[in-house]
Every structure is written in C-alpha cells, then in structure tokens.
Amino acid sequence: MAEMATGTQVKKFHELFFINTGTKSVPVWAQIKKATDNTISMNPETTVRDYITDESPTTSLERYAPGMSFPITMYKGELDYEYFYDKFYNLKTGTDAETQLLYVSYTHGSSSFNAWLADVVVVIDNMNPVDSTITANITINGTVDQGTATVTLGVPVFTSTTVTEFQLTVNVKLVATNVEGASVDIGGVRKLTDSSGNAVFTLVDGLDYVVGAWDATHEISDKFTADTGTVTMNLVIV
C-alpha cells in the first residue's frame, strides 16, 4: 500500500492485525480478516493521590494495558476462524492460550509501516452459532515492542526499533530437587514449571523485573535487571 496522503480519512482496513499460529522462533502469521470490530481498548491504569497541600486529588497515568475483542464471523477454512475455533474446541489454557499479535497501521509509513509486536493471551469469550460468530478477547502480556513492518502478499515482516527481547529460563529447586508445577511470576506474567523445574519467559534487555516463585509451602522473590548475557536463572524456594 502506498503512503496515505494528508487529509485521507483512516478506515478500518488501514489497521491490520495478525495472529501468530506458529511459534516465536518460527512465526506463521494469519491475518484477522473476518472480524466485525477491530477496536483497540487502551485500558489505562491510573493512580489517584490526595496530597494534603492540594484542594483536589491528583491523577497520574501509570500505564496502558491494551486489549482487543474480535468477533470473528465463522467461515470454515478461513485461517482466523480455524485458529480461534481450535482454542475454543480444545479448551486451550495456560501456555496453550499464549501467542503473539502483530498490529500494523497503514496510516504512517510507505513501504514499511508503524507496527506493534506483543505477547498476548487469547481468551475465547463465546461461540454464537445464531450470529455465526466466535469472539476472542486478546490481552497484551508484558511490553509492547514498537517497530515497523512490511507486508508482502499478505505476509508481514516485523523490525523492532525499541527493544531487544530474549528468553530467560528459570529453574526452581527445593534444596537440590527440581520442582514441577511451581508457580513463577516475572513482571506480572505467571507460568508453571515443567517436569525439569523450568519455566521460560520472554524479557526485554535492560528492564528491571521482580521475580517470584512458590509452591504450596515454599517461596522466594527477588529483583533483577534483564541481561541478554544471562539466559538462565536458578531459584531455590525455602
């Protein structure tokens, strides 16, 4: 698509959304085409402080937690419908409900356009055969990677301009024994350890995080700065 001229009204088809139906290492992007709404709800998080020297409280905007609700019209064989139907039918939860979303805006750019890449959680809200829709609520997990994207024959390629992401493997032990099923939380993203006591997180290089790990009777927490040179972390719950 060519660069939009100044004064051109932005339409729904200028804002593209792609869901990763593959893996992070080998992404396979399917465009969400048959949705009847593509509103991005910013879900602002604010803090109100009533300082004793002020007449009125002060509101601070802390962060945004963007999310989307896509009512997908159900056409058998369409990639978006088939992907979300699989989440519905197989009752996908946990890491099986996690993927990536790529948002591309044709409003800014020419050969490459403004884009977001984000880890997301897919929650199937409802499947309505009467209206022939399946509604997927998508919530962004963690930090949005702002960059640019090209789209060639419907296939997007994202280039980051803001952050360097990497994967950190957290190993949880009780004394010297790996703990399966322990909860690990980093930056609000929570996962369970596998049979080897490991949970894998995608972090942003240079950001500060709080990590916590626990089972029914033991716990540990700490603070750290993400570093691409450190791809493993060992936690011993006590």
Secondary structure as GFF3:
##gff-version 3
##sequence-region A 1 238
A	DSSP	three_ten_helix	12	14	.	.	.	ID=ss1
A	DSSP	beta_strand	15	20	.	.	.	ID=ss2
A	DSSP	beta_strand	29	31	.	.	.	ID=ss3
A	DSSP	beta_strand	40	41	.	.	.	ID=ss4
A	DSSP	beta_strand	44	49	.	.	.	ID=ss5
A	DSSP	beta_strand	58	64	.	.	.	ID=ss6
A	DSSP	beta_strand	67	73	.	.	.	ID=ss7
A	DSSP	alpha_helix	79	89	.	.	.	ID=ss8
A	DSSP	three_ten_helix	94	97	.	.	.	ID=ss9
A	DSSP	beta_strand	98	109	.	.	.	ID=ss10
A	DSSP	beta_strand	113	128	.	.	.	ID=ss11
A	DSSP	beta_strand	133	152	.	.	.	ID=ss12
A	DSSP	beta_strand	155	160	.	.	.	ID=ss13
A	DSSP	beta_strand	165	174	.	.	.	ID=ss14
A	DSSP	beta_strand	177	178	.	.	.	ID=ss15
A	DSSP	beta_strand	183	186	.	.	.	ID=ss16
A	DSSP	beta_strand	189	192	.	.	.	ID=ss17
A	DSSP	beta_strand	198	204	.	.	.	ID=ss18
A	DSSP	beta_strand	208	214	.	.	.	ID=ss19
A	DSSP	beta_strand	219	225	.	.	.	ID=ss20
A	DSSP	beta_strand	232	236	.	.	.	ID=ss21
###
